[in-house]
Amino acid sequence: MPLLDAETRRLLLEEVAREVDPVFFETWCAGLDLVRVEAGLIEVPCATRYCRDLLEPRLGDPLKRAVSKLLGGEPRIVFKVDDDAAERQLPAAPAAPPLPRLRRADPALPGIALRDDLTFDTLIEGPSNRFAIAAGMQVANEPFEHPMFLHGKSGVGKTHLLHALCHRVHERHPHLRTAYMPCEAFISDFLNAIKLNRTEEFRAKYKSVDFLVIDDIDQLAHKEATQSEFFHIFNHFALNRRQIVLSSDSPPRDIVTLKERLFSRFESGMVASIEPPNFEMRMAIVKAKGERKGREIPDDVCRLIAEHFTDNVREIEGAVVKVIALAHLTGRPIDLEGAREALKDKLDPRPRVLTCEDVVSMVAGHYRLSPADLRRHTRKPQVVTAKQVCLYLCHTLLKRSTRELAAVLGLSSHNSVAVAVRGVRQRIERNPSLRETVSHLLAELAQKR
């Protein structure tokens, strides 16, 4: 079936560009092929179902109107997955035997080595991560259908899942060129490329990857040049039947200063979250970690660790290592008394003194900001509200003076603190949402005392 001639295609796309979002058009529409099947039917070939599902609802009507205006009649527009074209884009599998499961990073590709102990076999599944694991398995087993975005608090197991996903890809699709890397490595790689005037080599290297996994993508916040470069790499993957998987501590829309065109891309694929593990999962994690270390952890010790380490899998595993290490060094069996001794720093019941820094950190985390954001001079509504709430809590809960608080948040005048505190107090009375937020933060801070 012939493509429309270049001039007709150009005129049609110009008409479409008048109706759709400029960023969306630049990203997804400028390079579209259009096929005239017959007088009243135009096909839009799409490399994947993901591209089709993204384009059809936003482009169907504008394209139909453009065709009607320029070519006449009542056209029918069909977005069709071009299987032949998609197959041609798949990298050919080599005749060599599959690569081993435990791989070092390929020096010809970006990325770092995978840890051989972070697999699906060693991943404890439960209500907090079941959907994320299922999504990861689907992407590893059947790549190229859609990008994946994984989010959850630090230490809940995102990195483990990403390593496991990469191992599964090596098993199922050994011919794919796979790369895993932390976002900070991607940023460093890009900055070095700029410094050495090798940006084209940088782009070619990343575009040679079939399956790219980047951990902690929220580190792109505040880095506009790197965001722009990653934006183009992401588009290349989406349009050329390549797989991309990203992780973050926050959902896409909560990443501060992330450009709209990027978070809209992140949200367009499969988004999965991992929550902190429940008590049963924490017990299972302690047991499994002990078994991998060759030691059996008694139930009462498992319960002690599971009750006191509630949010962070990494901390749970670290507690197990401490308990086992002390038992090994003293020659004692693993028991409750020894566990309490090994973990006494974490189990110390003495109350701690709450500081302004604790409040700043808690409020910043609630609003998905960093403590540094609260000290910046900005008029962004989210930051302004968070700063005012922080001042209110420090003043009412810790009884700090307005002069002290002005210094804590870098304000030029203590009068600004007084105004903020009065403003929050008044808004709490008439704004249920803010009242609930402040109550929640007060409860969280009380637990830290």
Secondary structure, DSSP 8 states (H G I E B T S, - for coil): --B--HHHHHHHHHHHHTTS-HHHIIIIITT---EEEETTEEEEEESSHHHHHHHHHHHHHHHHHHHHHHH-S--EEEEEE-HHHHHHHS----SS----SS----TTSS-----TT-SGGG----TTTHHHHHHHHHHHHSTTS--EEEE--TTSSHHHHHHHHHHHHHHH-TTS-EEEEEHHHHHHHHHHHHHTT-HHHHHHHHHT-SEEEEE-GGGGTT-HHHHHHHHHHHHHHHHTT-EEEEEESS-GGGSTT--HHHHHHHHTSEEEE-----HHHHHHHHHHHHHHTT----HHHHHHHHHH--S-HHHHHHHHHHHHHHHHHHT----HHHHHHHTHHHH--S-----HHHHHHHHHHHTT--HHHHTS----HHHHHHHHHHHHHHHHHS---HHHHHHHTT-S-HHHHHHHHHHHHHHHHH-HHHHHHHHHHHHHHHHH-
